């Protein structure tokens, strides 16, 4: 049985994606409306065959959710399904390891064809993509890879840093000691190759990974 996670915060679009999966003879469809639910679903279902991921949902904006998925679960293919259809966004998604990019404006038949192709082990992109559009620079690609190496807890701490929260506030929200948060921050700075919390936040802003909500 094919197992697919549909991750989008809009119930109507999740229903549309589920409809696009009707061509599969045997499929189990999991659903998630925020990044916390995505993490829980893939943790409980490590045999997931494909994730259909919206770029912007509670818990993740910009490329943060995709960076996390590719870093923590590289064995699960991720196809971005988004309303942001410009060439630069598509190129950056592919640079971060997406297996495909499906515009939300695509008709149902196109959605089905794209999903079928990715399940067959191929990549899928919409016709007419401007492959010459801006993508990540070498330095930004390095930073994106560093972001993707964060553990789930470090990822949560990083998201809270971008909101300007202090260590004691983060510790309270995550129900851990302040010393634990300090250790996480130190590890985050080391992985990103920066010297301060401010520089870490600037990295996230450069990669459109800042200002995401914390699950």
C-alpha positions as CSV (number, residue, x, y, z in Angstrom):
1,X,0.0,0.0,0.0
2,X,1.3,3.5,-0.9
3,X,1.3,5.9,2.1
4,X,1.2,9.6,1.3
5,X,1.2,12.6,3.7
6,X,-0.8,15.6,2.5
7,X,0.4,18.6,4.4
8,X,-1.6,21.9,3.9
9,X,-3.4,24.1,6.4
10,X,-6.4,24.6,4.0
11,X,-8.9,21.7,4.3
12,X,-10.4,22.3,0.9
13,X,-7.0,22.0,-0.8
14,X,-6.2,18.9,1.2
15,X,-9.4,17.5,-0.1
16,X,-8.3,18.4,-3.7
17,X,-5.0,16.7,-3.2
18,X,-6.7,13.6,-1.9
19,X,-8.9,13.6,-5.0
20,X,-5.8,13.7,-7.1
21,X,-4.6,10.5,-5.5
22,X,-7.7,8.6,-6.7
23,X,-5.7,7.0,-9.5
24,X,-3.8,4.9,-7.0
25,X,-5.3,1.4,-6.5
26,X,-4.2,1.1,-2.8
27,X,-3.3,4.2,-0.9
28,X,-3.3,5.4,2.7
29,X,-3.6,9.1,3.0
30,X,-2.3,10.9,6.1
31,X,-3.1,14.6,6.7
32,X,-1.3,17.4,8.5
33,X,-2.4,21.1,8.9
34,X,0.8,22.4,10.5
35,X,4.5,21.6,10.8
36,X,4.1,20.0,14.2
37,X,1.6,17.5,12.8
38,X,3.9,16.9,9.9
39,X,6.7,16.0,12.2
40,X,4.4,13.7,14.3
41,X,3.0,12.0,11.2
42,X,6.4,11.1,9.7
43,X,7.7,10.0,13.1
44,X,4.8,7.7,13.6
45,X,4.9,6.5,9.9
46,X,8.5,6.2,8.9
47,X,7.4,4.1,5.9
48,X,5.7,7.1,4.3
49,X,6.3,7.0,0.5
50,X,5.7,10.7,-0.3
51,X,5.0,14.0,1.4
52,X,3.0,16.7,-0.5
53,X,4.1,19.9,1.4
54,X,2.8,23.4,1.3
55,X,5.5,25.9,1.8
56,X,3.6,28.1,4.2
57,X,1.6,26.7,7.0
58,X,1.6,27.2,10.8
59,X,5.0,26.2,12.1
60,X,6.8,26.9,8.8
61,X,7.1,29.7,6.3
62,X,9.4,30.2,3.4
63,X,11.6,27.2,2.9
64,X,11.9,26.2,6.6
65,X,9.6,23.2,6.5
66,X,11.3,21.8,3.3
67,X,14.8,22.4,4.8
68,X,13.8,20.5,7.9
69,X,12.2,17.6,6.0
70,X,15.2,17.1,3.7
71,X,17.6,17.4,6.6
72,X,15.9,15.1,9.1
73,X,14.1,12.7,6.7
74,X,16.1,12.6,3.5
75,X,14.8,9.1,2.6
76,X,11.2,10.4,2.2
77,X,10.5,12.2,-1.1
78,X,8.9,15.7,-0.7
79,X,7.0,17.4,-3.4
80,X,6.2,21.1,-2.8
81,X,2.7,22.1,-3.7
82,X,2.5,25.9,-3.5
83,X,0.8,29.0,-4.8
84,X,4.2,30.7,-5.2
85,X,5.0,29.7,-8.8
86,X,7.9,32.0,-9.8
87,X,11.0,30.4,-11.2
88,X,13.2,31.5,-8.3
89,X,11.0,29.8,-5.7
90,X,10.9,26.6,-7.8
91,X,14.6,26.6,-8.3
92,X,15.3,27.1,-4.6
93,X,12.9,24.3,-3.7
94,X,14.8,21.9,-6.0
95,X,18.1,23.1,-4.6
96,X,16.9,22.1,-1.2
97,X,16.2,18.6,-2.4
98,X,12.5,18.6,-3.4
99,X,11.5,15.8,-5.7
100,X,9.2,18.1,-7.6
101,X,7.1,21.3,-7.5
102,X,3.4,21.4,-8.3
103,X,1.6,24.8,-8.6
104,X,-1.7,25.0,-6.7
105,X,-3.2,26.3,-9.9
106,X,-2.6,23.0,-11.7
107,X,-5.7,21.1,-12.8
108,X,-6.5,17.8,-11.1
109,X,-5.2,15.7,-14.0
110,X,-1.8,17.4,-13.8
111,X,-1.6,16.9,-10.0
112,X,-2.2,13.2,-10.6
113,X,0.3,12.9,-13.4
114,X,3.0,14.7,-11.3
115,X,2.4,12.5,-8.3
116,X,2.5,9.4,-10.4
117,X,5.8,10.5,-11.9
118,X,7.5,11.2,-8.6
119,X,6.3,7.9,-7.1
120,X,8.0,6.3,-10.0
121,X,11.3,7.8,-8.8
122,X,11.5,10.8,-11.2
123,X,11.4,14.5,-10.7
124,X,8.5,16.7,-11.9
125,X,8.4,20.4,-12.7
126,X,5.7,22.4,-14.4
127,X,6.2,23.4,-18.1
128,X,7.9,26.7,-18.8
129,X,9.9,26.9,-15.6
130,X,12.6,29.6,-15.8
131,X,15.6,27.5,-14.8
132,X,17.8,30.6,-15.3
133,X,15.9,32.4,-12.5
134,X,17.6,33.4,-9.3
135,X,18.5,30.5,-6.9
136,X,20.6,30.2,-3.9
137,X,24.2,31.5,-4.0
138,X,26.9,29.0,-3.0
139,X,27.0,30.6,0.5
140,X,23.2,30.5,0.8
141,X,23.3,26.9,-0.2
142,X,25.8,26.2,2.5
143,X,23.7,27.9,5.1
144,X,20.6,26.1,3.9
145,X,22.4,22.8,4.3
146,X,23.5,23.8,7.8
147,X,19.9,24.7,8.7
148,X,18.8,21.3,7.5
149,X,21.3,19.6,9.8
150,X,19.6,21.0,12.9
151,X,17.9,18.4,15.1
152,X,14.1,18.8,15.6
153,X,14.6,20.5,19.0
154,X,17.3,22.8,17.6
155,X,14.9,23.6,14.8
156,X,12.2,24.6,17.3
157,X,14.7,26.7,19.3
158,X,15.9,28.4,16.0
159,X,12.3,29.3,15.1
160,X,11.8,30.9,18.5
161,X,15.1,32.8,18.2
162,X,13.8,34.4,15.0
163,X,10.8,35.7,17.1
164,X,13.2,37.5,19.5
165,X,12.5,35.2,22.5
166,X,15.0,35.1,25.3
167,X,16.5,31.8,26.5
168,X,14.3,31.7,29.6
169,X,11.2,32.3,27.5
170,X,12.1,29.5,25.2
171,X,12.9,27.2,28.1
172,X,9.5,27.9,29.6
173,X,7.7,27.3,26.4
174,X,9.5,24.0,25.7
175,X,9.5,22.9,29.3
176,X,13.2,22.4,29.6
177,X,15.9,24.1,31.6
178,X,17.6,27.3,30.6
179,X,20.9,25.5,30.5
180,X,19.5,23.1,27.9
181,X,18.4,26.0,25.7
182,X,21.9,27.6,26.0
183,X,23.4,24.3,24.9
184,X,21.0,24.2,21.9
185,X,21.9,27.8,21.0
186,X,25.6,27.1,21.1
187,X,25.1,24.1,18.8
188,X,23.0,26.1,16.4
189,X,25.6,28.9,16.2
190,X,28.3,26.3,15.6
191,X,26.4,24.5,12.8
192,X,25.6,27.8,11.1
193,X,29.2,29.1,11.5
194,X,28.1,32.4,13.2
195,X,29.0,34.0,16.5
196,X,25.8,35.4,17.8
197,X,22.0,35.0,18.0
198,X,21.6,38.1,15.8
199,X,23.8,36.6,13.1
200,X,21.8,33.4,13.2
201,X,18.5,35.3,12.7
202,X,20.1,37.2,9.8
203,X,20.9,33.8,8.2
204,X,17.3,32.7,8.5
205,X,16.1,36.0,7.0
206,X,18.5,35.6,4.0
207,X,17.1,32.2,3.3
208,X,13.4,33.2,3.8
209,X,13.4,30.9,6.9
210,X,12.5,33.6,9.5
211,X,9.2,34.6,11.0
212,X,7.7,31.2,11.1
213,X,5.4,30.2,14.0
214,X,6.4,27.7,16.6
215,X,4.2,24.6,16.8
